[in-house]
Amino acid sequence: MADDIKKPEDEIAALKARVEELERANKRPKPFVPEPYQRYDPTAGMSMPRSALEAMIAAEPRGFMQGVVGDNRAPSGRAGAIPDSQQVSNVRGAGGPVGWQHSVVSQIIDQEIAEEIAAAPAGPPKAKGKNAK
């Protein structure tokens, strides 16, 4: 019977252990925090052999990309904000067909029009249909 009787110190220690166990079990989980959104990158992880990269670099004519970038940055027309000292890029002629193309095309069109006029019957065209007089 002496074993059945608990000492107050043992009872308090057991209760403290039980309280700690319950507090751990009742501990709230951390709130869910999603990872930051990362855009899909289809080129992620892509690579090529060094020899292929060197071949691509060797295929580009010397100074080609500098010219492309320079053309892209140059003004493309006359605007009020662009000073006169800048060189204008992408300048086209005065408009209209130029050279042999214009003369050949206009001759062909003139010839077709003349043939249509010659083949047309004399006088106004006759009306067709119910209301024709």
Summary of the structure (lengths in Angstrom):
residues: 133
radius of gyration: 45.4
end to end distance: 136.5
largest distance: 141.4
contacts: 160
relative contact order: 0.04
helix: 44%
strand: 0%
